[in-house]
Amino acid sequence: MPFFTIADRDEKQLFDGVTIRTMYGDKVMMSFVYFEPHSAVSEHSHPHEQMGTVIEGTFELVIDGESRMVREGDAYLVPSGVPHSARTLDDTAIALDIFSPPREEYK
């Protein structure tokens, strides 16, 4: 299937206040991540390489112990196996994460 509509994709809850909608092919996955205020993605790692960009809002992103407030237009890279976490403060945020290979648990 070559075309997708984000709103038509199933929404999955990852953590309290954090949901995703995904689209994927054989070798790549796009994940739209929606953060409510004061929500968090706990520290974790995975074998997938992950790149992302902030579409809306601001959130704190910690990659391998380095913390930064990322905002609309910022991009980031999480190498395979590197611990990372995220949390919002008072506002909502939306990020686009891209995984290679696709994460089976998000399909």
C-alpha positions as CSV (number, residue, x, y, z in Angstrom):
1,M,0.0,0.0,0.0
2,P,1.8,3.2,-1.1
3,F,-0.5,5.8,0.5
4,F,-1.5,6.4,4.1
5,T,-3.8,8.8,6.0
6,I,-2.4,9.3,9.6
7,A,-5.9,9.8,11.1
8,D,-7.0,6.4,9.7
9,R,-4.2,4.5,11.4
10,D,-4.9,2.7,14.7
11,E,-3.7,4.6,17.7
12,K,-1.7,2.6,20.3
13,Q,-1.0,3.8,23.9
14,L,2.7,3.4,24.8
15,F,2.6,5.1,28.3
16,D,0.1,7.2,30.2
17,G,-0.4,10.3,28.0
18,V,1.7,9.0,25.1
19,T,0.2,7.4,22.0
20,I,1.4,6.6,18.5
21,R,0.1,6.0,15.0
22,T,2.4,4.1,12.7
23,M,3.0,3.5,9.0
24,Y,5.6,1.0,7.7
25,G,7.1,-0.9,4.8
26,D,9.5,-3.8,4.8
27,K,12.5,-1.8,6.0
28,V,11.3,1.5,7.6
29,M,8.6,2.7,10.0
30,M,7.2,6.2,10.6
31,S,5.7,6.7,14.1
32,F,3.8,9.8,14.9
33,V,4.1,10.2,18.7
34,Y,1.5,12.3,20.6
35,F,2.5,13.5,24.1
36,E,0.0,15.0,26.6
37,P,1.2,17.5,29.1
38,H,3.3,16.0,31.9
39,S,3.7,12.6,30.2
40,A,6.8,10.6,29.9
41,V,8.5,7.8,27.9
42,S,10.6,5.9,30.4
43,E,14.2,5.1,29.7
44,H,14.6,2.2,27.3
45,S,16.7,1.0,24.4
46,H,16.1,-1.2,21.3
47,P,18.1,-2.7,18.5
48,H,16.4,-0.4,15.9
49,E,18.1,2.8,14.7
50,Q,15.8,5.8,15.4
51,M,15.7,9.3,14.0
52,G,13.1,11.9,14.7
53,T,11.9,15.4,14.5
54,V,9.6,17.6,16.6
55,I,6.5,18.6,14.7
56,E,4.8,20.6,17.4
57,G,5.6,21.6,21.0
58,T,8.6,21.0,23.2
59,F,9.8,18.1,25.2
60,E,12.9,17.0,27.1
61,L,14.8,14.3,25.3
62,V,17.6,12.3,27.0
63,I,19.9,10.3,24.8
64,D,22.7,8.3,26.4
65,G,22.6,10.6,29.4
66,E,22.7,13.8,27.4
67,S,19.5,15.9,28.0
68,R,18.2,18.6,25.7
69,M,14.9,20.5,25.3
70,V,13.8,19.8,21.7
71,R,11.3,22.0,19.9
72,E,9.5,22.3,16.6
73,G,12.1,21.8,13.8
74,D,14.7,20.1,15.9
75,A,15.9,16.6,14.8
76,Y,17.6,13.8,16.7
77,L,19.3,10.4,16.3
78,V,19.1,7.5,18.7
79,P,21.7,4.8,17.6
80,S,20.9,1.2,18.0
81,G,21.0,0.0,21.6
82,V,21.4,3.4,23.2
83,P,19.2,4.3,26.2
84,H,16.9,7.2,25.8
85,S,13.8,8.8,27.4
86,A,11.4,11.7,26.9
87,R,9.0,13.9,28.9
88,T,6.8,16.9,28.4
89,L,6.3,19.7,30.7
90,D,3.1,21.9,30.6
91,D,2.3,21.6,26.9
92,T,1.4,18.9,24.4
93,A,3.9,17.8,21.7
94,I,4.0,15.7,18.5
95,A,7.1,14.0,17.2
96,L,7.8,12.0,14.1
97,D,10.1,9.0,14.8
98,I,11.5,6.9,12.0
99,F,12.7,3.4,12.8
100,S,14.8,1.0,10.8
101,P,14.0,-1.8,10.7
102,P,10.3,-1.5,11.7
103,R,9.4,-2.3,15.3
104,E,7.2,-5.4,15.2
105,E,5.5,-4.5,18.5
106,Y,4.2,-1.2,17.0
107,K,2.6,-2.8,13.9
